[in-house]
């Protein structure tokens, strides 16, 4: 994970029932974003975005996203507005 942004718009308490929507966006050869929306009673209470990259641990450098994982990431891509 390279970057994270969280926006808290409401409260969630332990044992509350929530729905979580997970999509991806801004996909390129080296990175992509996960987009999270947490809903309680149908109302968005938290939204977050994480930017994710793949790292070669031996060289500590970014590497391209493996094709099989890129294919999966694209299956949950957020539609353009």
DANORLIN-V475154 format. One line per field, one symbol per residue. phi: phi as a letter, one per 40 degrees, with the letter a starting at -180 (. if undefined). A space follows every 50 residues. Layout:
phi = ???
//
This chain:
phi = .baabbbcbabbbdgccbbbbbbbafcbcbaabcbbbbbbfgbcbababb cbbbbcccbfbcbccddcccdcdccbccccc
//
